[in-house]
């Protein structure tokens, strides 16, 4: 006996009461090769066919599953298979009732005779070697079974996308927490390997942290994206979800990157302003002190211009293209600025330049960078108050009033946000 012919095409949906909002289809699938059906639940009462299409590639996989397990663990399937709500649930239940009358136990029913439900699209996953194995891992978790091996981060990221697609994130989150999956991944990743992760690997970890609510990964890897400059690109809707992070995270990271660069640039502007002003910077009191300040200003301009952080431009007419933001690693930028020499106009003028004053400020910025990422609890519980992109900029931030706090993360967040988002900064001690 072939599987029941259950059609949920658009022209039939109105008459059967099926929901067009749920992108699934029931149909008659010729399950002639029973060996192609993967048994997730050996005594399952339903065949689930999952179809997915990527660019130039269509794949599908069949699984014998438990209707009750799907309904209990996934709100998507709970709605889809609910009797009396949509036509799909009614027809599955009717077919199962027929089989109960023919067999003492549905476990005895050959898979080829079970009702079949087809779902289209598993979400914005990456291209995988085997859709069947990925979906099987997801279904094993829904059925309370353990995975055979620790999933690589890429697989785990795809699993979370799959779980989000079928409204079962809580189940996957509970499984990952119970099995200490993320802690085991950390334990197997050396500091050197972690530091060498590519942008895609970092984004995969960040997506997992966002969707499964893992705070340590969220702050750590969001900070890395900001510092490395791996933010601010146009999203490609055909790419995996980790290239277009949800919940406005992508926009928030791009804005924090912009604030970090503006903060570093303000250091340069601060010292240029000091030495260009009438206030004497050389404190030695020699007759040559004015010349010392002029010398330091000239050497400073030359250093910043050679470092690529300063561009000289005439003010009569603006005929230049807009400057693109610095695209590289912020730590590399800080290291470049640390190379500023201790210029001396002569042997009597030691420590008149900016080096001894600039280095501690660069160290302060570097100390703050690991904490520039997104804090998961604050983002979840008080996003409007916590987000930088929505915050009102302080008019003035003063270095002398700033004390870096490692503990008390609420105060630390507020202090860092004030420093990085201020409209003006006074770097004087």
C-alpha positions in Angstrom: 0.0 0.0 0.0 1.4 3.4 -1.0 1.5 6.4 1.3 -1.7 8.4 1.5 -2.2 11.1 -1.2 -2.3 14.3 0.8 -2.0 17.4 -1.3 -1.7 20.9 0.2 -1.2 22.9 -3.0 -2.5 26.5 -2.9 -5.6 25.7 -4.9 -6.6 23.0 -2.4 -5.8 24.9 0.8 -9.0 26.8 1.0 -11.2 23.7 0.8 -9.2 21.8 3.4 -8.5 24.6 5.8 -4.7 24.2 5.5 -2.7 27.2 6.6 -0.9 29.1 3.8 1.2 30.8 6.5 3.1 27.6 7.2 5.3 26.8 4.2 4.8 23.0 4.3 3.2 20.6 1.9 1.6 17.2 2.3 1.8 14.9 -0.6 1.9 11.4 -1.9 5.5 10.4 -1.9 6.3 7.2 -3.6 8.3 5.6 -0.9 9.3 2.6 -2.9 12.8 2.3 -1.4 12.1 1.9 2.3 15.9 1.7 3.0 16.2 5.4 2.0 14.1 6.5 5.0 16.3 7.2 8.0 14.7 5.8 11.2 14.9 8.5 13.9 12.2 6.8 15.9 12.1 3.1 15.0 8.5 3.0 16.2 7.6 6.3 14.5 4.2 6.9 13.0 5.0 9.5 10.4 7.5 10.0 7.6 9.0 13.5 7.4 10.4 14.6 4.1 12.6 17.7 4.3 13.4 19.5 1.1 15.9 22.3 0.7 17.1 24.3 -2.3 20.2 26.4 -2.6 21.7 28.0 -5.6 21.7 25.4 -8.3 21.1 22.5 -6.0 18.0 20.8 -4.6 18.2 18.1 -1.9 15.8 16.2 0.2 15.8 13.5 2.9 13.2 11.2 4.5 13.0 10.3 8.2 10.7 8.1 10.2 9.7 10.1 13.2 7.3 10.3 16.1 4.4 12.7 15.6 4.1 13.2 19.4 7.8 14.0 19.7 7.6 16.6 16.9 4.5 18.2 18.4 6.0 18.4 21.9 9.4 19.7 21.1 8.7 22.0 18.1 6.0 24.7 18.2 6.2 24.7 14.4 5.2 21.0 14.1 2.9 21.4 17.1 0.8 23.9 15.1 1.1 22.1 11.8 0.1 18.7 13.1 -2.6 19.9 15.5 -5.9 18.1 14.8 -8.6 20.6 13.9 -6.3 23.5 13.2 -5.0 22.8 9.7 -5.9 20.3 7.1 -2.4 18.7 7.3 -2.9 17.6 10.9 -6.4 16.3 10.2 -5.2 14.2 7.2 -2.2 12.8 9.1 -4.5 11.8 12.0 -7.0 10.2 9.7 -4.4 8.2 7.9 -2.9 7.0 11.2 -6.4 6.0 12.4 -6.8 3.8 9.3 -3.4 2.1 10.0 -4.4 1.5 13.7 -7.3 -0.5 12.4 -5.1 -2.6 10.2 -2.2 -3.1 12.6 -2.1 -3.9 16.3 0.8 -1.4 16.8 1.9 1.5 14.5 5.5 0.3 15.1 4.6 -2.7 12.8 3.6 -0.5 9.9 6.2 -0.4 7.0 7.5 3.0 6.4 6.1 3.0 2.9 2.6 2.9 4.3 2.9 5.7 6.9 1.5 9.2 6.2 4.1 11.6 4.8 4.5 15.2 5.5 6.9 17.4 3.5 8.4 20.7 4.7 10.2 23.0 2.4 13.3 25.0 3.3 15.4 24.6 6.4 16.6 28.2 6.7 19.7 30.1 5.7 22.2 27.3 6.4 25.5 26.9 4.6 26.1 24.3 1.9 26.6 21.0 3.7 28.0 17.7 2.6 24.8 15.9 3.8 21.5 17.6 4.4 20.3 14.2 5.7 22.9 14.0 8.5 22.3 17.6 9.6 18.6 17.1 9.8 19.1 13.8 11.5 21.1 15.4 14.3 18.3 18.0 14.7 15.6 15.3 14.8 17.6 13.1 17.2 17.7 16.0 19.7 13.9 16.5 19.3 13.4 12.8 20.0 15.6 13.0 23.2 18.5 11.0 21.7 22.2 12.0 22.0 24.4 12.8 19.0 27.1 10.3 18.3 29.9 12.9 18.3 30.7 16.5 19.3 29.4 18.6 16.4 31.9 21.0 14.8 31.0 24.7 15.3 29.9 25.0 11.6 27.5 22.1 12.1 26.3 23.5 15.4 25.6 26.9 13.8 23.6 25.2 11.1 21.7 23.2 13.7 20.7 26.4 15.5 19.4 27.9 12.2 17.4 24.7 11.7 16.1 24.8 15.2 15.1 28.5 14.7 13.4 27.6 11.5 11.2 25.0 13.2 10.7 27.0 16.4 12.7 24.5 18.6 15.6 26.6 19.9 14.8 25.9 23.5 15.2 22.2 23.0 18.6 22.6 21.2 19.7 25.1 23.9 18.8 22.7 26.6 20.6 19.8 24.9 23.8 21.9 24.3 23.8 23.0 27.9 23.2 19.5 29.3 26.0 18.0 27.2 28.3 21.0 27.9 28.9 21.2 24.2 30.3 24.7 24.1 32.5 24.1 27.1 33.9 21.1 25.4 34.6 23.0 22.2 36.4 25.7 24.2 38.5 22.9 25.9 39.6 21.5 22.6 40.5 24.9 21.1 43.9 26.2 21.9 44.5 29.9 22.4 46.6 29.9 19.2 43.9 28.2 17.2 41.2 30.5 18.6 43.2 33.6 17.8 43.7 32.4 14.2 39.9 31.8 13.5 38.7 33.2 10.2 35.9 35.7 10.0 33.4 33.0 9.1 34.4 30.8 12.0 34.1 33.8 14.4 30.7 34.6 13.0 29.5 31.0 13.4 30.4 31.2 17.1 28.7 34.5 17.5 25.5 33.2 15.9 25.5 30.2 18.2 26.1 32.5 21.2 23.2 34.8 20.1 20.7 32.0 19.4 21.6 29.7 22.3 22.3 32.6 24.7 25.9 31.9 25.6 27.2 35.2 27.1 31.0 34.5 27.1 31.1 33.7 23.4 28.8 36.7 22.6 31.0 39.3 24.2 34.3 37.7 23.1 33.5 37.2 19.4 31.4 40.3 18.9 34.5 42.2 20.2 36.7 40.4 17.8 34.5 41.3 14.8 34.6 45.0 15.9 38.4 45.0 16.4 39.2 43.1 13.2 36.9 45.3 11.1 34.7 42.4 10.0 31.5 44.4 10.1 29.5 46.9 8.1 29.2 45.0 4.8 26.0 44.8 2.8 24.1 41.6 3.6 23.6 38.9 1.0 20.3 37.2 1.6 21.5 34.0 -0.1 24.4 33.6 2.3 24.3 31.7 5.6 22.6 33.5 8.5 25.9 34.2 10.3 26.8 36.7 7.6 23.7 38.7 8.5 23.4 38.6 12.3 19.9 39.0 13.6 18.3 41.3 16.3 20.1 44.4 15.0 23.5 42.9 16.1 25.0 43.6 12.7 24.1 47.3 12.9 25.3 47.6 16.5 28.7 46.1 15.8 29.2 48.4 12.8 28.4 51.4 14.9 30.7 50.3 17.8 33.5 49.9 15.2 32.9 53.4 14.0 33.0 54.8 17.5 36.3 53.0 18.3 37.9 54.5 15.2 36.6 57.9 16.0 37.9 57.6 19.6 41.4 56.8 18.3 41.2 59.6 15.8 40.3 62.0 18.6 43.6 61.3 20.2 45.4 62.5 17.1 43.2 65.6 16.9 43.8 66.3 20.6 47.6 66.5 20.3 47.5 68.3 17.0 45.2 70.9 18.6 47.5 71.3 21.6 50.6 71.9 19.6 48.9 74.2 17.2 47.4 76.3 19.9 49.1 79.3 21.6 49.5 77.4 24.8 53.1 76.5 25.4 53.7 72.7 25.4 57.5 72.8 26.0 57.8 73.4 29.7 61.6 73.8 29.9 61.4 77.6 29.7 64.2 78.0 27.2 64.3 80.7 24.6 64.0 77.9 22.1 60.7 76.6 23.6 58.5 78.2 20.9 60.7 76.6 18.2 60.4 73.3 20.1 56.6 73.3 19.9 56.7 74.2 16.2 59.3 71.4 15.6 57.1 68.9 17.5 54.0 69.9 15.5 55.8 69.4 12.2 57.2 66.0 13.2 53.8 65.0 14.5 52.1 65.9 11.2 54.7 64.0 9.3 54.4 60.9 11.4 50.6 60.7 11.3 50.7 61.4 7.5 53.2 58.6 6.9 51.2 56.3 9.2 48.1 56.9 7.0 46.0 58.3 9.8 46.2 62.0 8.7 45.4 63.5 5.3 46.4 67.1 4.5 43.9 68.9 2.3 43.4 72.5 1.2 40.5 74.4 2.6 39.6 76.6 -0.4 37.7 73.9 -2.3 36.9 70.3 -1.6 37.6 68.2 -4.7 38.6 65.0 -3.0 36.7 61.7 -2.6 35.3 60.7 0.8 37.9 58.8 2.8 37.0 55.2 3.5 37.2 54.2 7.1 40.3 52.3 8.3 39.5 48.7 7.3 42.1 46.8 9.3 42.7 45.5 12.8 42.4 48.2 15.5 45.2 46.6 17.5 47.5 46.9 14.5 46.5 50.6 14.3 47.3 51.1 17.9 50.7 49.4 17.5 51.4 51.7 14.5 50.7 54.8 16.6 52.9 53.4 19.4 55.9 53.7 17.1 55.8 57.5 17.3 59.4 58.6 18.1 60.5 60.9 20.9 61.5 63.8 18.7 64.0 66.3 20.1 64.9 69.7 18.5 68.2 69.5 20.3 69.8 67.5 23.1 68.4 69.8 25.8 64.7 69.2 24.8 64.0 65.7 26.0 60.4 64.4 26.5 58.9 67.5 24.8 57.1 65.4 22.2 53.9 63.4 22.5 55.3 59.9 22.9 55.3 59.8 26.7 51.8 61.4 26.8 50.3 59.3 24.0 51.4 55.8 25.0 49.4 55.6 28.2 46.3 56.8 26.4 46.8 54.1 23.7 47.2 51.6 26.4 43.9 52.7 27.9 42.1 52.3 24.6 43.7 48.8 24.2 42.6 47.9 27.7 39.0 48.7 26.8 38.8 47.0 23.5 38.1 43.4 24.8 35.0 44.8 26.5 33.6 46.7 23.5 31.5 43.7 22.4 27.8 43.0 23.1 26.9 41.8 26.5 24.3 39.1 26.1 22.2 39.6 29.3 22.1 43.4 28.8 21.2 43.1 25.2 18.4 40.7 26.1 17.0 42.4 29.2 17.6 46.1 28.6 18.5 46.6 24.9 17.2 50.2 24.6 19.1 51.4 27.6 22.3 49.4 26.7 22.6 49.7 22.9 25.1 52.2 21.7 23.3 52.9 18.5 20.3 54.2 20.3 22.1 56.1 23.0 22.3 59.9 23.3 25.9 61.0 22.9 27.5 62.7 25.9 28.6 66.2 25.0 32.0 65.9 26.7 34.1 63.0 28.1 37.1 63.7 30.3 40.0 61.4 30.8 40.6 62.6 34.3 37.1 61.4 35.4 37.4 58.0 33.9 38.3 54.9 35.9 38.3 51.6 34.1 36.3 48.9 36.0 36.8 45.2 35.3 33.9 44.3 37.7 30.4 45.6 37.9 29.6 45.1 34.3 26.6 47.5 34.3 28.8 50.5 35.3 31.6 49.4 33.1 29.2 49.3 30.1 28.0 52.8 30.8 31.6 54.1 31.3 32.8 52.6 28.1 29.8 53.8 26.1 30.4 57.3 27.3 34.1 57.2 26.3 33.5 55.8 22.9 30.4 57.7 21.9 31.2 61.2 23.3 30.8 64.1 20.9 34.1 65.6 22.3 36.9 64.1 24.4 39.4 65.8 26.7 42.4 63.5 27.0 44.2 65.8 29.4 45.1 64.3 32.8 
